[in-house]
Amino acid sequence: MTDAQSGSLPSTPLSSRAGATRDARHRRESRIMLAHGGGGQLTDELIGQFVLPRLGNSALNDLLDSGIVQDAAGTRTALTIDSYVVQPLVFPGGDIGRLAVSGTVNDLAVCGAEPVAMALSLILAEGLDKATLEQVLESIRQTAKEAQVNIVTGDTKVVGRGQADGMYITTAGVGRMLTVRRLHFDQIRPGDAIILSGPIADHGLAVMLAREMPEVHSALRSDVAPLNRMISRLLRRVPQVVFMRDPTRGGLASVAADLAARSGYRITIEEDAIPVQPQTLHAAEMLGLDVLEVANEGKVVIVVRPEGIEPTLSVLREDPLGRQASVIGRVEDARDGLCELKTAIGGRRIVQKPYGEQLPRIC
Amino acid sequence: MTDAQSGSLPSTPLSSRAGATRDARHRRESRIMLAHGGGGQLTDELIGQFVLPRLGNSALNDLLDSGIVQDAAGTRTALTIDSYVVQPLVFPGGDIGRLAVSGTVNDLAVCGAEPVAMALSLILAEGLDKATLEQVLESIRQTAKEAQVNIVTGDTKVVGRGQADGMYITTAGVGRMLTVRRLHFDQIRPGDAIILSGPIADHGLAVMLAREMPEVHSALRSDVAPLNRMISRLLRRVPQVVFMRDPTRGGLASVAADLAARSGYRITIEEDAIPVQPQTLHAAEMLGLDVLEVANEGKVVIVVRPEGIEPTLSVLREDPLGRQASVIGRVEDARDGLCELKTAIGGRRIVQKPYGEQLPRIC
């Protein structure tokens, strides 16, 4: 944590975590809830109960940020898709267009693929101001240029007034694998370090603050950015990287809990080592949210062998998007699959994947 | 036209075609209208004025059903995306899930690509019945199996009650080019034949009838189906195929007008040769729609050199999805870029791309 720009994390437990009774009631529900879209345990349940039993295959079952397919000649191609339903469409530090391009290139990048081409599908609401559409398309243009990727195909649908809140965007991306190494949870080993590329929670809190408290003036801005060029340099220069994931919905907590659960090892995270900006902490306090569970859109969590730590920090810190990169934790030689947070005040707590939705419509 | 299953086309001009005054007013509008999503002239305007000036590149500017990218080694990959917002979600002959899978594999197939993998993104509305979600996912499973393609990655978002009408689906697909031949408008030559794989207008009219006149009992069912296996056999066996397109939004009229405008040649279509089922004509009459302008979701229009006509008809007719394939027109040696329809009663009229939206939310 860089003292000048950071503060300590709140140590209170999550007020939004539901009790066992409420969970049981939720599970009995026969209808989709907003919480199913939170990227937490309920999203996992939806995917596990409804999607995988029907559509499961080796690529989909991995539940990585991209699906990877290999052709007869051995060429591996990555494919990813994400829909964006953020409100408001334009927020401090970005808009739905920048979000859609960044999200897709980042999902390819963390799987070790370089974006080759993107596809863009717009669902527009009748009555949307064309000036807003122009602004979003201009932002898509700029972000695609920044990421050095072309949009090669698209689709436009229009739905009735009041539906789709102005617009929803879905982007898909196809990527060429940069490395023959397999970046996967099953490559994680005791002794590996957990590196985070910069301060957390800026995106989700910037959007929530703009939506819930538009009267508040804050220096907080979303971190939304395409990370593919930084990640591509990292993969070319540091062969010891074994896994990456971008901590979007569900935040760092969700990624850290997943790393532990899916590698089967204990992960220890040092709260003091996690960079957080003071304005971000302030916003989290006002909104009653845990920064660990808030979405980022321009950050990456990297698991790396010990000998790759310094080269990784060096590559990340050369880039403006990774200037505050830090080692935040390590993989322990214990096979309980839990993630433990050592808090700033010396306590310990288990980091769980958030249950439902604490932040609706932030991406 | 197979007499037993077909009838004559209505010869009255389109009542929905707007007059010059209304057009001018529309163009001045600063807001998105439902008609912008119709796949007709207004959709083209939106893409031409807003999207291409910002995001244009050689692949996107082609405005084909898939974007085709070539890597350094010369390997060509096709990428496509489409959002589906159909209402009702389940309609006679299919549902939004079958539509989403078929639409994406068909967009790859008509560009000469074999689907390698698909991506699926769901936008669910709070309150959606889980049983409906299950039904749609089951339909996705069956259709993907029929098309022999795997869904390798996905995303789920949830939006508030009343938004997204239950659910929207976006699918993307990546394909491997089946042929080194370039299927493109610029390959079209005088003397080429226009072949249609079967009767038109079933999809759009089945959906409209279900939505607008649910009390009417009709044998009409959507034609929604994945065509990739039939098209792949065609490409392997008939090297004289030069262009293909699936007549979805805007119908056969839109594809025929595009063939003429973008090849630069006159296209003549014989109304008598276009297969239409009697129940489809009946529904078109009740709803006041022109079958030429109604979307199909399981048909393909093929442009082929004269020596490829018989082999094409033979391959198509071997498949249940192409049993009623017919030659419906030809490319003339005249460079006016117009499409002329010779009507069943001996008249002639110019076929234009529909202006706006006669059929909202049919795909």
Chai-1 contact restraints between the chains, C-beta under 6 A:
chainA,res_idxA,chainB,res_idxB,connection_type,confidence,min_distance_angstrom,max_distance_angstrom,comment,restraint_id
A,S30,B,K130,contact,1.0,0.0,6.0,A-B,restraint_1
A,R31,B,G127,contact,1.0,0.0,6.0,A-B,restraint_2
A,R31,B,D129,contact,1.0,0.0,6.0,A-B,restraint_3
A,I32,B,L124,contact,1.0,0.0,6.0,A-B,restraint_4
A,I32,B,L128,contact,1.0,0.0,6.0,A-B,restraint_5
A,L34,B,E126,contact,1.0,0.0,6.0,A-B,restraint_6
A,L34,B,V158,contact,1.0,0.0,6.0,A-B,restraint_7
A,H36,B,V158,contact,1.0,0.0,6.0,A-B,restraint_8
A,G37,B,K157,contact,1.0,0.0,6.0,A-B,restraint_9
A,G37,B,V158,contact,1.0,0.0,6.0,A-B,restraint_10
A,F50,B,L137,contact,1.0,0.0,6.0,A-B,restraint_11
A,R54,B,L137,contact,1.0,0.0,6.0,A-B,restraint_12
A,R54,B,R141,contact,1.0,0.0,6.0,A-B,restraint_13
A,L55,B,R141,contact,1.0,0.0,6.0,A-B,restraint_14
A,L55,B,I151,contact,1.0,0.0,6.0,A-B,restraint_15
A,N57,B,N150,contact,1.0,0.0,6.0,A-B,restraint_16
A,A59,B,V152,contact,1.0,0.0,6.0,A-B,restraint_17
A,L60,B,I151,contact,1.0,0.0,6.0,A-B,restraint_18
A,L60,B,V152,contact,1.0,0.0,6.0,A-B,restraint_19
A,S66,B,T153,contact,1.0,0.0,6.0,A-B,restraint_20
A,G67,B,V152,contact,1.0,0.0,6.0,A-B,restraint_21
A,G67,B,T153,contact,1.0,0.0,6.0,A-B,restraint_22
A,V69,B,V116,contact,1.0,0.0,6.0,A-B,restraint_23
A,V69,B,A117,contact,1.0,0.0,6.0,A-B,restraint_24
A,V69,B,V152,contact,1.0,0.0,6.0,A-B,restraint_25
A,L79,B,A117,contact,1.0,0.0,6.0,A-B,restraint_26
A,L79,B,A119,contact,1.0,0.0,6.0,A-B,restraint_27
A,L79,B,V152,contact,1.0,0.0,6.0,A-B,restraint_28
A,L79,B,T153,contact,1.0,0.0,6.0,A-B,restraint_29
A,L79,B,V174,contact,1.0,0.0,6.0,A-B,restraint_30
A,T80,B,T153,contact,1.0,0.0,6.0,A-B,restraint_31
A,I81,B,A119,contact,1.0,0.0,6.0,A-B,restraint_32
A,I81,B,S121,contact,1.0,0.0,6.0,A-B,restraint_33
A,I81,B,D155,contact,1.0,0.0,6.0,A-B,restraint_34
A,I81,B,A172,contact,1.0,0.0,6.0,A-B,restraint_35
A,D82,B,D155,contact,1.0,0.0,6.0,A-B,restraint_36
A,S83,B,S121,contact,1.0,0.0,6.0,A-B,restraint_37
A,S83,B,I123,contact,1.0,0.0,6.0,A-B,restraint_38
A,S83,B,D155,contact,1.0,0.0,6.0,A-B,restraint_39
A,S83,B,K157,contact,1.0,0.0,6.0,A-B,restraint_40
A,S83,B,T170,contact,1.0,0.0,6.0,A-B,restraint_41
A,V85,B,K157,contact,1.0,0.0,6.0,A-B,restraint_42
A,V85,B,V159,contact,1.0,0.0,6.0,A-B,restraint_43
A,V116,B,V69,contact,1.0,0.0,6.0,A-B,restraint_44
A,A117,B,V69,contact,1.0,0.0,6.0,A-B,restraint_45
A,A117,B,L79,contact,1.0,0.0,6.0,A-B,restraint_46
A,A119,B,L79,contact,1.0,0.0,6.0,A-B,restraint_47
A,A119,B,I81,contact,1.0,0.0,6.0,A-B,restraint_48
A,A119,B,A172,contact,1.0,0.0,6.0,A-B,restraint_49
A,S121,B,I81,contact,1.0,0.0,6.0,A-B,restraint_50
A,S121,B,S83,contact,1.0,0.0,6.0,A-B,restraint_51
A,S121,B,T170,contact,1.0,0.0,6.0,A-B,restraint_52
A,I123,B,S83,contact,1.0,0.0,6.0,A-B,restraint_53
A,L124,B,I32,contact,1.0,0.0,6.0,A-B,restraint_54
A,E126,B,L34,contact,1.0,0.0,6.0,A-B,restraint_55
A,G127,B,R31,contact,1.0,0.0,6.0,A-B,restraint_56
A,L128,B,I32,contact,1.0,0.0,6.0,A-B,restraint_57
A,D129,B,R31,contact,1.0,0.0,6.0,A-B,restraint_58
A,K130,B,S30,contact,1.0,0.0,6.0,A-B,restraint_59
A,L137,B,F50,contact,1.0,0.0,6.0,A-B,restraint_60
A,L137,B,R54,contact,1.0,0.0,6.0,A-B,restraint_61
A,R141,B,R54,contact,1.0,0.0,6.0,A-B,restraint_62
A,R141,B,L55,contact,1.0,0.0,6.0,A-B,restraint_63
A,N150,B,N57,contact,1.0,0.0,6.0,A-B,restraint_64
A,I151,B,L55,contact,1.0,0.0,6.0,A-B,restraint_65
A,I151,B,L60,contact,1.0,0.0,6.0,A-B,restraint_66
A,V152,B,A59,contact,1.0,0.0,6.0,A-B,restraint_67
A,V152,B,L60,contact,1.0,0.0,6.0,A-B,restraint_68
A,V152,B,G67,contact,1.0,0.0,6.0,A-B,restraint_69
A,V152,B,V69,contact,1.0,0.0,6.0,A-B,restraint_70
A,V152,B,L79,contact,1.0,0.0,6.0,A-B,restraint_71
A,T153,B,S66,contact,1.0,0.0,6.0,A-B,restraint_72
A,T153,B,G67,contact,1.0,0.0,6.0,A-B,restraint_73
A,T153,B,L79,contact,1.0,0.0,6.0,A-B,restraint_74
A,T153,B,T80,contact,1.0,0.0,6.0,A-B,restraint_75
A,D155,B,I81,contact,1.0,0.0,6.0,A-B,restraint_76
A,D155,B,D82,contact,1.0,0.0,6.0,A-B,restraint_77
A,D155,B,S83,contact,1.0,0.0,6.0,A-B,restraint_78
A,K157,B,G37,contact,1.0,0.0,6.0,A-B,restraint_79
A,K157,B,S83,contact,1.0,0.0,6.0,A-B,restraint_80
A,K157,B,V85,contact,1.0,0.0,6.0,A-B,restraint_81
A,V158,B,L34,contact,1.0,0.0,6.0,A-B,restraint_82
A,V158,B,H36,contact,1.0,0.0,6.0,A-B,restraint_83
A,V158,B,G37,contact,1.0,0.0,6.0,A-B,restraint_84
A,V159,B,V85,contact,1.0,0.0,6.0,A-B,restraint_85
A,Q163,B,Q163,contact,1.0,0.0,6.0,A-B,restraint_86
A,T170,B,S121,contact,1.0,0.0,6.0,A-B,restraint_87
A,T170,B,T170,contact,1.0,0.0,6.0,A-B,restraint_88
A,A172,B,I81,contact,1.0,0.0,6.0,A-B,restraint_89
A,A172,B,A119,contact,1.0,0.0,6.0,A-B,restraint_90
A,A172,B,A172,contact,1.0,0.0,6.0,A-B,restraint_91
A,V174,B,L79,contact,1.0,0.0,6.0,A-B,restraint_92
A,V174,B,V174,contact,1.0,0.0,6.0,A-B,restraint_93
